[in-house]
Amino acid sequence: MNVTDLMRRTAVFNADAECTVSGSIRLTFAEQWARGCRMANALLGIGLQPGDRVGVLEDNSVEAADFFLGAAIANLVRVPLYPRNSREAHEHMLGHTGCRAVVVAGAHGRELDGITDDVAGLETVLTRDDGYEEWLAEHPPDDPQVPVDADDNYIIRHTGGTTGLSKGVAYTHRSWLAAGRDWTYGFPPIEPGDRCLHVGPISHGSGYLYVPVFLAGGCNVLLDRFDPGETLDVMESERIGYVFAVPTMLNALVREPGARDRDWSALEVIQIAAAPIADETALLGREVFGPVLHQLYGQTEALPIACMGPNQWFGAVDGSSPLRAAGLPLPFADLKILDPETRRELPLGSDGEIAARCDGQMDGFWNDPAGTAERMHDGFVLTGDIGRLDANGYLYVVDRKDDMVISGGYNIWPAELENVLTDHPAVIEAAVFGIPSERWGETPCAHVTEDGTTPVTEADLIELCAERLGSYKKPGAVVITTDPLPKSPVGKILRRAMREPYWEGHDRRVGGN
């Protein structure tokens, strides 16, 4: 089985049913499939071949749905870029995956000006401007019937890199379908006509729900930005049944005036993932929306790994604390807790590194055997999270082995910030680590040693990081000193020694929102 053939079948069986909603635009399955075929024919018409990688920089829209389908129909590999990333990050993602073309929404067109001159092998930039509809209509709506194999690559998503460069994770059609199956395993069944809201970008976490909803004959409703009031309006007026949200989104929704007074009778699932959630936010979510909250744990390299529905999450279980848990291992996933040094499996109740094996995991990082070797062990993906399994199977995430910061659902590696900070002429050395944040769960904090002669301020360094990496990765705080940073006897900077005081009074070293 592959994504394309299954979507093709669904489009035939549900031809007249509503498939896509974006603002005032409403498309049936037949209309959306025809637009996807036009896009596929356009991409093949510029000389792209099945298996070629194509980048895309966009927000949620009907045009994004066109490309989502069109790339699959043409058997091209999508490489999503993230609108909040820097130009430097875009160049890296396009370059190391060997993209021959990139599709960019008009609103982001300037971000890629002249990029073919800066990325080897990148030949074409297709900008969706005001003439997009006319351009799309010039291409035939006939299905090109490009052969697709289950083990052909379907998408390459990017995760943070320990060296400061993002690493590509490729999914085949087979593994993407497996991830979607497991992603929705614990849900009430998605049925024809059910509606799923994508307020997070379909290039990111919410995209894992797009194909399962499509294949069930459901309707994908697309919002191009997150505004709490607008999101609640759409959830209510469109009778949304399913929605993906990171904890910061749920926190904003439950605190929006009037959220409790709306009609949520159509709502089946609010799926929470991508970052830890605070107890208060989870309990408020249940109070406002009812027993519809589901939690999922995983990462781009392996997902999903664990999940739990409202009965498990908010239940009372002897010997467990479900409210603080990340979920229960999925039936199709294998979990172990390993000693971080010896990689020996530890008994239940022990704290160690979470290792996972599932059908939706990576085979390895794209063109990075060294990085793959660091993260794979006997077929398991080493998550870098420190956790434990209790006697009832509940998984708890209590710390991070590798210093990654998860802020508002986005992964941020200290090294990428440290590399930028030390590029400033005043900075001799830098250390970045996560500290608690009421708004984002946690936020990067930087301690830097300055040379004492070159002028520099906290604002200067924060702005430098925002310019180079994107605003969502900038430090929430910068501490500037002329003293050397603390180091081990072999000269390694002791991030954790600097981090620990910020977490005093917290019973786990990961921030929830």
N, C-alpha and C positions, 0 to 999 in steps of 0.2 A: 504494500500500500504506500501511496505517497500523497502529500498534501494536495497537489494539483488535481489528480484524478478524483479525489473525494470531494473537493470543492466543485469540480465540474458537475459531478452527479447531483450534488445538493442544489446547484443552480437550476438544473433541469426539473427536479421534483418540486421546487418551491418558486418556480418562475415568476408568479404574480404576487408573491408575498413580499412584504417590506424587508429590505436587506440592510440598508444604510440610511442613517439620518445625520445630517450635519447642518445646523441652523434651519433655514427654510427649505433645504434640499432633501428630498425623500426619493430613494431609488428602490425599485424592486430587484430581486435576485437577477432577473433577466437583464435589466438595465445595467446593474453593476457588473455582471459578467461580461457584457458587451464592451463596457468601458475598459475592463481589465484586458480583454483581447485586443482592443485598439492600442493600449499601452504596450502590450507584449509585441505587437507587430511594429510599433514605432521603435522599440528598443532593438529588435532584431534587424530592423531596416537600417540602422546606423552601423551595422557590421558586428554587433555583439553576438557571441556564440554561447550555446548552453554551457554552463559552468563558469562563465565569466563573472567576476565580482562587480557589483554596481553600488556605489555609495548613495545615501539619501539623507538630506538635511531638511526637516519639515516638522510642522506641528500637525495635530490631528485635523483631518479635513477629508472631504470626498476625494480630493486629489491624492491624499495619502492612501486611501483605500484602493484607488486605481493602481497605484504602484505596488501595493501589497499583493494584489492579485496578478498584475501584469508581470512582475518578476517571476512569480511561481509558474505562470502559464508559459513563459519563455524559457523556463528552467535556468534562470539567472540567480545568483546568490546575492541577497540583500546584505548590505553593510550599513546599518543605521549609524548616523552621526548624531550627536546630542546637541541641541540648540544652545545649551548653556556652556558648552565647551569653548575653548579658545581656538584660534586659527591654527596654532601649533599642533593641538590635539587632532584637529580635522586632517591636517597634512599627514600626521603619523598613521591614523587609522586607514586612510585611503592608500597610503604608500605601502605599508607593510602587508596589506592584504592584496595588493596588486590590482586595485580597481582600475578598470578601463574607462569607466564613465561615472558621473555623479549627477543625481537629480536633486535640484534644490528649489524649495518654495521661494516665491518672489520676495517674501518678507525677509528671507535670509540670504538673498542673492549677493549682497555686497560682502558678506563674510567669506565668500569663495572667489572674489575677484582675482583673476590672474593665476588661479591655483594650478592650472595645467602647466605653468612654467616652473612650479615648485615641487610637483609630485611626478616622479619618473613613471612613465607608462600610462598616466592619466591622459586620455585623448579628448574626452567630450564632457562639457558641462551643459546639462539641459535645465534651463531655468523656467519654472512655471510662472509666467507673467500674465498680464491681462489677455494675451492672445492664446492662452492654454486651451480653452474649449475649442476654438477654431482649429488649432494645431491637432488636437486629439481627434477631431472629426475627420481630418484628412486621411486617417489610417483606417483600414478595414476592420469591421467588428467580427470577422470570421476567426474562429478558433484555429490557431496555427498547428495544433495537435503535436507539439514538440514532445518527443519521448522523455519520460522522467522515470528514474529508478529510485527505489526507496533509500538507497545509500548515496544518492547524489546530495551534495551540500545544498542546504536550503537557506541558511542565514549565518552570518558571523556577527555575534554580539561581542562587545568589549567589556572587560573588567579592569579594575585598577591594577597597575603593575608595581611590584616591590622596588623596581629600579626607577620608578617615575614614569615609565612608558606603559600605556594600556596594552593588555594582552588580548588577542582575539580568541574567541571560543566558537568553534563551528558546530552547528547542528545539522545533521542530515534530515531528510524528510522523515525518516523512521524515528529518529530521536526527538524531533519536534512534536510529532504526533504522540509519542509516549509521554513527553512532558505535559502536553495539553490534557491527555487522559488522566494523569496522576494529579495535575493541578486542580481538576474539577471532581476528583474521585469522591470526596466527602460531601459534595453539594447535593441539594435536592436536584432531581434530574432537570437538565435544560431541555425545554420542549419547543416545538415550532411556535413562533410568535413571541417567545420570551425576549426580553430586551435587556441588553447589557450596555452600561454607560462606561465609556472610556474618557476619563478626564485626565488621567496620566497618559503620557504619550504611548501610542501603540508600537513605537520603536523601543520601548522600555518594558517595565514589568506588566503593564496592562495588555501588551501585545500577546502574552501567553493565553489570554482569554479569547482573542479575536477568532482564531480558527475553531476552537470548540463550539463557540456560539454560532458561527457561520454553518458548521457541519450539522448542527442540531436544527437548522432552519430558523434560528433566532435572528434578531435585528441588532446590529452594532450601532450605537448612538455615540457620535464623536463630538467632544468639546475641545476647543483649541487652547484653553487656558483654565486654570483653577481659580475660581472666585466662589467662596463659600455660598453666598446667597444665590448666585446664578446656578451653581451645581444643585442646590436643594430644589430650586424651581424646576430644573430639567428632570431630576429624579422623580418629582411628584407628577408633573404634567405628562411625562412620557411613560409613566407607570413602569419605572425601571425595576427589574428583578435582580440584577447582578451588577456589582460594581467592585473594582479593585481600588484600594486606597492604601497609601503609606500612613503610618501613625500621625504624622503632622497634619495630613488632610482630615483624618477622622477627628482629631483634636479641634480643628477649625470648624468643622461641620456641626459638632455637637454643641459648640458654644455660640453658634450663630443664633441671634434672636428669632424666636418663632419656630425653631427646628422641631420642638416637641409637639407643636399644634398642627402638623401636617398629616396627610393621609399616606401612611407607609404600608398599606395593606398589600401592595403588589411586591414589596421587597422580600426577596428570598435570601440573598447573600451579600454581605459586605466582607470582602476578603482583605485581610490585613497581612502585609508582608513587607520585606525589604529592610526593616529595622525593628529593634525592640519597641514594645509599647508599654507605657506606664499603666499601673493598675487603675488609677483614677480615670484615664482616658477610656480604657476598655469598659469599665463599669458605667461610665456616662454614655458610651455608645450603645450598650445594651439597654439602658434606661430610655434613651431617646428613640432608637430604631427597633427595639424588640430583640427577640432571640435569633438574630440573623448574622452575628459576627463569627467569622471563621478566621483562624490564624494559620499561616503557612510559613515554614522555614526551609530555606535553601539558598543557593547562590548561583550565579551564572554558570559556574563550572559544574554544578550538580544540583538538579532540582526536578521536582520538589523532593524533600527528604522526609519532612514531618508535617503533620497538619492536625488540626482539631476543630470540631464544630462547637456550637454554643453549649451543647449539653456537656461536652468534655471540658471545655474551657472554664465554664462558670459552675461546674458541679463540685460536690464535696466528695473527696476520695481519701479514704484512710491511707496514711503514709505518703500522700502527695500534696503538692500545692499547685493545682492546675492554673490558677490565675497568674503565677509567675513563670509558667512553662512556655516553651516555644511550640509544643505540639507533641503528638504521638507518632512513632515511625509509621510510614505508609506501608501498606501490604506489599507494594512492589519496590520497596527500598530497603537496603541493608545498612544498619548503623553500628558503628563500634566506637568505643572510647579508648583511645590509645595513649600510652605514656609518650609525651612529646619528644623525649630523648631516645628511648629505646624502640618506640613504636610497638611495644608489647600491649596486647589488649588488657584492659583493666576491668576489675569486677564492678558490678552494679553499685552505684552510690559513690564511685570514685570520680574525681575531677581529672580530666585529660582532654586531649585534642579530639574533636568530633571528626570521624572519618565516615564517608558515605559512598554507597554504590547504588546506582539506579539506572533505569533505562534512558533517562533524560540527561545523563552526564556527558561530559566531554571525553573524547579519546585523548585529547592533549591540546595544548595551546597552539595556535596557528603559527607554523614555521618557527617554533621555539622549543626544541628538544630539551634544553637545559631547564627552562621554566617548567616544562612538563614533568621532568624528573623530580623537581622539588615538591610538586603538588600531588603526585600519584604514588601509591604504595600498594602493591599486590591487587591492582584493579580498583582500589578505593581512591577517592579524591580526599585529600587532606584539607579541611575547611579553613584552618587557621583560627577557628573558634575553640575556646575552652568551655567544656560543658560536662554534664553528667546525665546518666539515665537512672531513674529510680526503679524500684521493684515493680511498679505498675506500668512502666514503659514511658513515663513522661520525660521529655528531654528539656533540660535547662541550659541556657547559655549564660555563663557567668563571667567570662573575660575573653580577651583576644590574645592569641599567641603572637601574632605578627604585627601588632600595633596599628592595624587598619582602623580608621575612624569612619563610622556610619553616621552621617549628618543629614537629617531630613530624608532618609532613604537612599542617599547617594554614597557610594564607596569612595573614600579619599585615602590614599596611601601617603604616610608621612614623607617618604622619599621624594615624591613629586613636588611637594611644597618646599622641602629642604633644598632641593636643587635650584629652585627659583630664588629663594632667599639668599643663598650663598653667591648668586650671580650679582647681587648688589655690591658695589665697591666698598661699602662700609662694613659688610658682614663677614666675619672671619669663620664662624661656624654656626650651625643652627640645628635645633631639635624640635620636632613637631609631634604632638600626641593629642589624644582626645580628652576633653574635659566635659563635665555635665553642662547641658544647656536646657533651660526651661522651654525654649521655643523649638529647638531642633533635636532634642534628645541628647546629643553631644555635638561638640564643635571643635575644630582644630585649634590648638593653642601652640604658639611658637615661642621658644626661648632662643634668643640669638645673642652672640657675642659680637660687639662692634669693635672697630679698630681704634676708636677714641679720637680720631682726627677728621673723618669724613662725616658731614652732617647726615643724619637719618632720623626719622620719626616712626612711631608705630603706624601712623596713617600712610606713610610712604611705602612701607613694606606690605601692608594689606592691599594697597592699590596695585603694587607690582604683581602680587599673586593673582589678583582679579584680572589684570590685563593678560597675563601669560596663561592662566589655567581656566579662567571663567569665574564669575562672581560666586558661584555656589561652593567653590573650593577655597575661597580666601579664609585666612585665620579669623576666628572670632576674637582673639586676643593675641597680642605680641608683647613679650617681656624682653626689654633690651638691657644688656649688662656689658660691662667691660671685663668681667671675670670669665675665666674658662668654664665651659660646661662640664658637669661631673662625668667622669669616665672610669671605666674598669681598669684593672692593672694592665690589660693589653691594649688600652687606648680606645675602647668602644664607648660611645656616648651612652649614658645610662638614662634612656628615655623614661623608663618606669620609675626610677627614683624621683624624677621631676614630676611625673604624672600623679604619683600616689597621694600627695597632700590634697589634691583637688577632689579626690574621691572619698575622703574621710567621711564616715557616716552613711555611706552607701553599702548595701549588702551585696552588690554585684558591680563589676567594673565595665558594664556596658550601659549606655544611657537610653532610657525609654521616654517616649513623648506621649 
